[in-house]
Amino acid sequence: MNIRNEIKGHIVQKGTTMSEVVRMLAVVHRWSASTPDLSDKFKRGTLRYSEAIELADVLGCDIVWKKRGREHR
């Protein structure tokens, strides 16, 4: 699954829109209030890990690192 679809899935699960998420990011984490800026990050694959954490934060999520099973060495 690509990052864009995964994040959009979380946005839909929260019952919000990309525009509302961008507004929350602008207020809470001082991001640009431009929806195309976030969309461009998804398209280019340039979303930084720190930005992903802030994005998860406004969606009420945590990014969790989980140890893989033996088959994923």
C-alpha positions as CSV (number, residue, x, y, z in Angstrom):
1,M,0.0,0.0,0.0
2,N,1.4,3.4,-0.8
3,I,1.7,6.1,1.8
4,R,-0.8,8.4,0.1
5,N,-3.5,5.8,0.2
6,E,-2.7,4.8,3.7
7,I,-2.9,8.3,5.0
8,K,-6.0,9.1,3.0
9,G,-7.6,6.0,4.5
10,H,-6.9,7.4,8.0
11,I,-8.4,10.8,7.0
12,V,-11.6,9.1,5.8
13,Q,-11.8,6.9,8.9
14,K,-11.7,10.1,11.0
15,G,-14.6,11.4,9.0
16,T,-12.7,14.5,7.8
17,T,-11.3,15.9,4.6
18,M,-7.8,16.7,3.4
19,S,-8.6,20.4,3.6
20,E,-9.7,20.1,7.3
21,V,-6.6,18.1,8.1
22,V,-4.4,20.8,6.5
23,R,-6.1,23.4,8.5
24,M,-5.5,21.4,11.7
25,L,-1.9,21.0,10.8
26,A,-1.5,24.7,10.1
27,V,-3.0,25.6,13.5
28,V,-1.4,22.9,15.7
29,H,2.0,22.4,13.9
30,R,2.4,25.6,11.9
31,W,2.3,23.8,8.5
32,S,1.4,25.6,5.3
33,A,-2.4,26.0,5.0
34,S,-2.3,24.8,1.4
35,T,-3.9,21.5,0.6
36,P,-1.9,21.2,-2.7
37,D,1.3,21.4,-0.7
38,L,0.4,18.2,1.2
39,S,-0.9,16.5,-1.9
40,D,2.4,17.3,-3.6
41,K,4.3,15.8,-0.8
42,F,2.4,12.5,-1.3
43,K,2.8,12.6,-5.1
44,R,6.6,13.3,-4.9
45,G,7.1,10.9,-1.9
46,T,8.8,13.7,0.1
47,L,6.8,13.5,3.4
48,R,9.4,13.5,6.2
49,Y,9.0,11.2,9.1
50,S,8.6,14.1,11.5
51,E,5.7,15.4,9.3
52,A,4.1,11.9,9.3
53,I,4.2,12.0,13.1
54,E,2.5,15.4,13.2
55,L,-0.1,14.3,10.6
56,A,-0.8,11.2,12.7
57,D,-1.1,13.5,15.8
58,V,-3.9,15.7,14.2
59,L,-5.7,12.5,13.2
60,G,-5.6,11.2,16.7
61,C,-3.2,8.4,15.8
62,D,0.2,7.2,16.9
63,I,2.8,5.6,14.6
64,V,3.8,2.3,16.2
65,W,6.9,0.3,15.4
66,K,6.1,-3.4,15.7
67,K,8.6,-6.2,15.6
68,R,8.0,-8.4,12.6
69,G,7.5,-12.2,12.7
70,R,10.3,-14.6,11.8
71,E,9.2,-14.7,8.1
72,H,10.3,-11.1,7.5
73,R,14.1,-11.4,8.1
